[in-house]
Amino acid sequence: MKIGILSREYPPLTHVGGIATYSAAAAELLAREGHEVHVVCNGPEAEVSTRRGVTVHRVAMLNHHFPSGRLFYPYRAWYRRTLPHYLDALTWARTAAAYLRENLDPSGFDAWEFPETSGEGAFFPRPSGAKKPWLTCRVHTGWMDAYADNRIERRMLLGLQRRACLRADLVVSPSEFMAGDYVRRILRLGREVRVNRNPIILWNEPIDWESKRPGNLLYVGRVEHRKGLQVLLQALDELGADSEGLTLRVVGHMYPPTRELDVKCIDFFQSHRDGSAGSGRRGYRLEYAGPCDHSLMHRHYDWAGALILPSLMENYPYAALEGLSRGCFLLGSDVGGIPEIIDRPGRGMLFPVENSAILGRKIREWIQRNQSIPQGNQPVRREAELSVDMKDVAAGIRAEFAPEACALRLLETYGPNLPQRDRG
């Protein structure tokens, strides 16, 4: 089949987060299965290239789309200042639509998917001919209160996203939470929303079980407020002497902040890095590894005994799946799709969102559970034995998200007859 993916974020130039990870994983898996895959994405300069079997169309953004007419001219500064996310989303949606009309023939594709939630498919140029490609809108992240700085912008973003969903033949989401609580209740679509889990690109390198230590704690994500790093740091601070011997490694981008809450989060993190935070009781070590290319991320997961996800909001986070696939125990906040991943005790433990006290107790419980203390005539447990239970968990995750299984699930979202037509 010939499949198109319309995704503003795409590595390596615009690999921002989960959406870019999904777009890359989906495109590469489908290309690996022998399908012709094109990705239309944002880039600083217009170019067409081939990456891992996928044809990548980089499209430079058009000028910002402002309301036309002299009447609106005096309000342009206000518009740019008050609605920055909406203005950016609207401009990209129109940029992508213009590129498709002028450079690609959408009717020549079997299916198109737009997996971003900023409404990039709102202006998708549906062909009027007899052959109509199947359109799938993947709602990956919701425009909730914490994503937009004001209610006016949030309402406009929701409208743009809803328009993209209504334009599609099928709406899918990676989590039950987004499909039910967000798409049906907030977007009010009143139509089928299918849950289709995120595919992940697994690493071929065997897991280095010998490197794992219970006291090695890993945080993967941007250094910003909604990812909850400040909650994790506060939990470790509150542990006091009980944090002795622990090491927290932070892996992720630290972008210039655009919101006041992000400024506070970064300042709080930086104060811990330079040692000015706390009252000298802190016993844990803090490492900042910065951003990491996906091809090397397995080294961080293999180092960690536990991966901590203190997010204030999430959909179906990749870091959780990747950590489990490399034998990490999960400590995650009870939000979004995280409970759907930590759905059994062997995978991890949940804690209430923004509750540093309970997170601290969960960390203490995890460490105490894995301390090598002999009892009676029992021998001291070796470090290599601490991960025995997680080996089964890792094997199960790797089987569930194997490339072949993920590619089949992806194809099924492009209409019930497409795979059969291709094979016939």
N, C-alpha and C positions, 0 to 999 in steps of 0.2 A: 504494500500500500504506500501511498504518498501522503505523508502526515506533516502538518504545519503546527508549530508551537509559537504562540505570540507571548513573549515574556520579556518585560523590560529588563529584569535582572538575569544576567547570564555570565558565568565565569569565562575567562579570568578577569576581564576588565570591570564588570559590574556584578561581581559575586558578593552581594550584600548580606544575604542570610538564607533563611529556609526556602524562600521562593526560588532563588537561583539554584540552590541545591536540588530542589525538586525538578526544575526545568532541565538541568544537566543530566540528572539520573534518568529521567523519563526519555529524553532525546537519545542518550547513549544506549540505553537498554533496547529501545525500538530499532535503532540503527544496527545494533549487534544481532538482532533477529532478522535482519535482511531488508528492512523497510527503508524507503527513501524519506529522510527526515530533514525538514528545514526549520530553523529557529530565527524569528525576527525579534531582535533585541536592541536595546539602547547602546550607543557607543559614542565616544568623543568625535569620531570621524566615520563617515559612511564607507563601508567596505564589505566585501563578500569573501568568506574564507571557508576552509574545511577543517573541522576539529573533531578528531576521533570518530570519523565516519558521518558527521553531521554537517550540513551546509548552514553556516552561521551568517546571517545578514545583520551587520551592525548599522544602525540608523541613527544619525545625529538628530537631536531634538530641534523642532521648529521653534520660532520665536513664541514666547508665551502668548496664549490666546486670551486677549482681553475683550470685554464687551465692546461691540462696535458702536459707532455714533459719537458725535461731539458731546452729547449729553453726559456720557459716562467718562469723558476724558479727565475731568477734575478728580474723579474718584479712583483713578488707577493706582495711586500710591497706597490708598487705603486697601484696595483690593489685593495688592501684592502682600501687604503687611498682615492682613487679617485672614486671608485664605491661601497661605503658601502651599499646603499639601494638596488642596483641591486644584489650584492653578497648575501645579506640576502634573497631577494626574490627568487633568483635562487636556493639557498640552501633549502629553505622551499618547493619549488615546487618539487624538487627531493626527499626530505624527505617524503612528503606526498605520492608521486607516489610509492615509495618503500614500504611504509607501506600498501598501498592498494593492491599491488601485493602480498605481503607476508602474510598478516593477514586478509584481507577481499576479498570476491569474488564480484567484482563490477557487474558482470552479474546477481547476485542474487537479485539485487535491481531494482525497477521499475523506479526510477529517482535519479539523483545526481545533486547537485547544488554547484557551487563554487562562493560565494558572495564577495570575496575579489578581489582587483584590482591589486595585485602585481603578477599576472600570475600564481597563485598556481595551476590552472587547466591545465597549458601548457603541462604537461607530464602525464595527466590522462590516466591510462592504459585501453583503450577501449578494451572490450572483442571481440574476433573474432567469437564467436558462433552465433547462430541464434537469441538468445534473447539479445537485446541491450538496456541498460537503457537509458532513456531520459536525456540528459545533458543540464543544463541551466547555463549560465554564467551571473552573475549579476554584472554589472559595477557600483560600488558604489562610487568610488572616482577616479578622473582623475589624471594622472601624468602630471600636468601642470608645468610651469616653476618654480613656487614657491615651488613645492614639491621635486624637484631634484636640487642639487647644481650646476650641470653643464650639458651642452647640450649633451655630450657624454652619460652620465648616463641616462638622460631622454630618449634619442633615444633607448637605450637598454631596458629600462623598458617598453617603449611603444611596442617594439617588442615582449617582453615576454607576455605582456597583450594581444596583438593582437593574438598571437598564442593560448592563452587560449580561446579567443572568437571564433576563427575559429574552434577549436576542439569541440565546443558545438553545439547542435541542435538549440538552441534559445538563443539570447542575450537580456537581459532585463536591465532596469535602473529605479531608483525611480523617476527621473525627466525628463521633456521634454528637459531641458537644456542639461543634460548629453546625452540623447538619440540622440539629434539633433546636437548640437554644438560640442560635444566631440567625441562620438562614430562614427558618420558618417564622420565628417570633419577631426578630428585629427587621429583617428585610421583607418579611410578609409576602413571600413569593406565592404560597398556595399551590405548590407543584412538587413533583418528586425530587428529592435530594438524595442521591446515592452516596453512601460512605465507601470510599476507596482509599485504602491506606497508602501512605507515601512509600515509594520504592527507594531503596538505598543502594549505593555503590559500596560493596564490601571490599576489604583489603585481602590480598592473597597471602600476605605474611602471616605465619602462625602466631598465636597469642603468646607473648612472653610472660608466662605465669610466674616465673621466678622473680620478676621485677616488681610484682604487686606487693604492697604493704597496706594493712588496714588504715594506718595513719596517714597515707597519701590521699588527700582530698582534692578533687578536681572540679573546677568551675569552667564551663565552656559557654561563651556568649559575649555579646557586646557589653562594655562597661557603661551601663545606663540604668536608670531608675526602674523601668518596667521589667528588666531582667532580674532584679532583686539582689544584686551583689551586696548592697548595703545591709540587707537582712542577714545574709550569710556572715558577713564580717561582724555584725553585732552579736550574732549567736556565738561565734568563736570568742569574742571579747568577754561575753558573759560566762563562758566556761571557766575563765580564770586559770587556776593551776591545773585543772583537768585538761586543758589544751596542750599541756607540756608534751612535746614529742610529735605533735601533729604538723603537717605541712600542707598549706593550701596553695595550689597552683592555679592561676587565672590565665585562660587562653582565650583571646578574642580581641577585636578591634576596640580602640578607644577614640571614637570620632570627636571632633569639636562639638560641644553640646549646643543644642538649639532651644532647649527648654530648661527652666529653672530647676526642676527636679533632677535633670541629668547633671547640671552643674554641681548640685549638692552631692550626688552620688560619686562623681569623679573626684571632687575635693575630699570626700570621706575616704575613698580608696587611696588617693595620693598621700593623705596623712598617715595611713597605715604603712604605705611603702617606705616613707622616710622616717618612720618610727616615732612620730610625734603624737600618735593616737594612744589612748589608754593611759593607765597609771603605772605602768611597769609590771603589771601582773601577767601580761600576755606571754604565754609559753609557746605558741605556735609560730611557725615560720611562714612567710608570705613570699611567693614567687610570682612575677608577672612575665609570662612567656610571649606576650604579644599575639598578633594574628598568626595563623599557621595554615599552610597549604593543605588541602584535604588529603593529598597523597601521603602526608607525613603525620596526620592526626592520630593514627593508630599508636604511635609511640607514647603520646600523652595518655591515651586510654589504658595502654598496657602498664604504665607507671602507677595508675591510680587503683586504690582499693575500692573507693566509693566516688561516684559522680553525684554532685549536688545541683539540683535545679530549683532555685528559690524564686522562680518567676512570679510576677504579679498577674500575668496573663499569658496564655499559650494556646496553641492549637493542637498539633501532634508533633512535638519537637523531634528533630532529627538527632540531636545530641543524645537524647534518651535511648533511641534505638541503636545508635552507634556504640554508646557506652555498654549497653547490654550485650551487643554482639562481640565485644571485647572483654567480657567478664567483669564489668564494673557493677557493684551494688548501687542502686539508685535511692537517693533521698530527694523527694520532689514535693513541691507545694501542691495543694489540692485544688488546682484550677485547670480549666480547659480540658484538653485531652490527656493530660498527664495521668489521671486515675485510670484511663483506659489502657495505659501502658503498664503502670504499676498496679496490675489487677490481681496479683497474688503475692503472698509474703516472700517467696523465693526471689522475686525481682527487686524488691525494695520496700521503702516505707514512705508514707505520706505525712505531711504536716500542714496545719492551717496556714493560708497565705499571710505573709507579713508577720508571722508569729516567731520571732527569733528565740523566745524562751523554749518553745516546744521543739524547734529545730535543734537547739543546743542539746536537749534531752535525747533526741534521736541520734545525734552524732555520738553522744556519750554511750548510748545503748549499743550502737554499732561497734565502737571501740571495745567496750567491755565484752561483747559477745565473741570477739576475735582475739582477746588477750591470751597469750601463751602461758597460762598459769596451771601448774599441775594440781590435780585434786585426788587425794588418796594415793592409790598406786598407779594412777593414770600417767602415761608419759607426757612430757611437754610437747605441745603441737608444733610442728615445723611450719615455717612461713609458707612453704609450697603447698601445705595441706589446707590453708585457709580458703583457697579458691575452689575447692572440690565441688561445692554446691553450685557455684556460678558457672562451672564448665558445662553442665547440662543446660542451664539457662542460655548461655552463649550459643550452644549448638542449636537450640530451638529457634532462637531469633534468626540465626543465619539461614536455617532451612526455610522459615516463613518468608523471609525477604530475599531469597535467592533471586538472581536476575531473571531466570526463566519464569518463575511464579509471578514476579512483579510485571514482566512484560505481558503476560497473559491477562492479568487484571487490568492493565492499561488498555489493551485492545478491546476488552469487553465494554469499556466505557465509551468507545467510539461507535456504538450502535450494535444491535444483536446480529446483524447480517454481514458486517464488514469482515470479520476474520474468515467466515465461511466463503465469502465471495473471493477473498484474496487467495485462499487455498484451492478454490475450485478452478 
